[in-house]
Amino acid sequence: MTVEGRHLPVLLEEAVAILQPRTGGRYLDATVGLGGHAEALLIESAPTGHLCGMDRDVEALALAKGRLSQFGDRIELFHGDFAMLGAIADENGWAPFDGILFDLGLSSFQLDDASRGFSFMKEGPLDMRMDRQGGGKSAAELLTRLSEREITRLLQDYGEERWARRIAARIVEERRRQPLTSTVQLARLVAGAVPRYAWPRQIHVATRAFQALRITVNDELAKLTHGLQNAVELLVAGGRICVISFHSLEDRIVKETLRGWARLKPPRVHVLTKRPIIPTEREIEANPRARSAKLRAAERC
Ligand SMILES: C[S@@+](CC[C@H](N)C(=O)[O-])C[C@H]1O[C@@H](n2cnc3c(N)ncnc32)[C@H](O)[C@@H]1O
């Protein structure tokens, strides 16, 4: 997922080709992360292209700030949730944009920092909040409060986990004995709940459970729906929206949202990607994190 501690932007060339950055253009990176895509957009739109970048994660934003400072006042960064994009853009006088990018999920920087609790490979607190300033509930708090049935549902719905019931039962059993507070504790518990013969070959046995919890902790699917609806209103006619997702549920939301806009009378967008653009074998080899990426895009009518 990381190469020497860096985050490699996924589908970078493809996203830039879709967004067609140009001199004087105005762009929004709604998930600026460590600024990889943002940097490419700024280079391609030199010398006068402008980019607004936002992220829920203040720590990622601080790193993006360092990386992008070379672009001076061509870049504006903002700590915020893209579900609130409309209000944030209004307040800051940002809109309209010629191109908007969403690169969903986590950056390698977040995954690699054990203290964030995203990784089942590293001992850390069971946190998983992208925005630790925002005051939302951590994964540990959720697992303490939710009923066995609710835990089963979230594992099934957001992790497509076949062994959801067994894992939920183990979680409830464990929390009666001692609080569930650490990533490795949860990963071991999941491994113990799933029969050995059913362990997936390609991924760690706890991957799906961790993913489901992360999606719930950060309310990722509802935020994506709001973010997309806000974003399309901020585009100029001919402006483009480009979304890179890493999860089938996210991709479904993106696909249906873009198609829904295209079916309106008059259509709000023209869909540019009948099928999603996916990474080449070469990109996946260089960056396994790209494996499940899908890019969809549309142009505002
Ligand atoms: C895959 S990373 C982006 C990487 C970036 N494109 C780059 O090249 O460095 C996704 C980023 O989106 C942020 N994010 C996820 N959900 C968000 C939301 N609802 N609002 C704002 N940022 C969000 C995460 O904190 C993370 O930094």
The ligand as an SDF file (V2000), in Angstrom:
LIG
                    3D

 27 29  0  0  0  0  0  0  0  0999 V2000
   -7.2310    8.1630   -0.9470 C   0  0  0  0  0  0  0  0  0  0  0  0
   -6.9660    9.5510    0.0440 S   0  0  0  0  0  0  0  0  0  0  0  0
   -6.6560   10.8350   -1.1160 C   0  0  0  0  0  0  0  0  0  0  0  0
   -5.2720   10.8170   -1.6500 C   0  0  0  0  0  0  0  0  0  0  0  0
   -4.9460   11.9670   -2.5690 C   0  0  0  0  0  0  0  0  0  0  0  0
   -5.7290   11.9350   -3.7830 N   0  0  0  0  0  0  0  0  0  0  0  0
   -3.4720   11.9850   -2.8960 C   0  0  0  0  0  0  0  0  0  0  0  0
   -3.1150   11.8400   -4.0770 O   0  0  0  0  0  0  0  0  0  0  0  0
   -2.6550   12.1480   -1.9850 O   0  0  0  0  0  0  0  0  0  0  0  0
   -8.5620    9.9480    0.5660 C   0  0  0  0  0  0  0  0  0  0  0  0
   -8.6430   11.1450    1.4830 C   0  0  0  0  0  0  0  0  0  0  0  0
  -10.0140   11.4990    1.5650 O   0  0  0  0  0  0  0  0  0  0  0  0
  -10.2610   11.9740    2.8590 C   0  0  0  0  0  0  0  0  0  0  0  0
  -11.7030   11.8690    3.0740 N   0  0  0  0  0  0  0  0  0  0  0  0
  -12.4430   10.7510    3.1410 C   0  0  0  0  0  0  0  0  0  0  0  0
  -13.7380   11.0660    3.3480 N   0  0  0  0  0  0  0  0  0  0  0  0
  -13.8210   12.4140    3.3640 C   0  0  0  0  0  0  0  0  0  0  0  0
  -14.8990   13.3470    3.5300 C   0  0  0  0  0  0  0  0  0  0  0  0
  -16.1510   12.9410    3.7360 N   0  0  0  0  0  0  0  0  0  0  0  0
  -14.6170   14.6630    3.4640 N   0  0  0  0  0  0  0  0  0  0  0  0
  -13.3380   15.1000    3.2650 C   0  0  0  0  0  0  0  0  0  0  0  0
  -12.2740   14.2670    3.1280 N   0  0  0  0  0  0  0  0  0  0  0  0
  -12.5200   12.9380    3.1780 C   0  0  0  0  0  0  0  0  0  0  0  0
   -9.4230   11.0800    3.7450 C   0  0  0  0  0  0  0  0  0  0  0  0
   -9.1530   11.7100    4.9780 O   0  0  0  0  0  0  0  0  0  0  0  0
   -8.1610   10.8940    2.8860 C   0  0  0  0  0  0  0  0  0  0  0  0
   -7.1650   11.8250    3.2340 O   0  0  0  0  0  0  0  0  0  0  0  0
  1  2  1  0
  2  3  1  0
  2 10  1  0
  3  4  1  0
  4  5  1  0
  5  6  1  0
  5  7  1  0
  7  8  2  0
  7  9  1  0
 10 11  1  0
 11 12  1  0
 11 26  1  0
 12 13  1  0
 13 14  1  0
 13 24  1  0
 14 15  1  0
 14 23  1  0
 15 16  2  0
 16 17  1  0
 17 18  1  0
 17 23  2  0
 18 19  1  0
 18 20  2  0
 20 21  1  0
 21 22  2  0
 22 23  1  0
 24 25  1  0
 24 26  1  0
 26 27  1  0
M  CHG  2   2   1   9  -1
M  END
$$$$
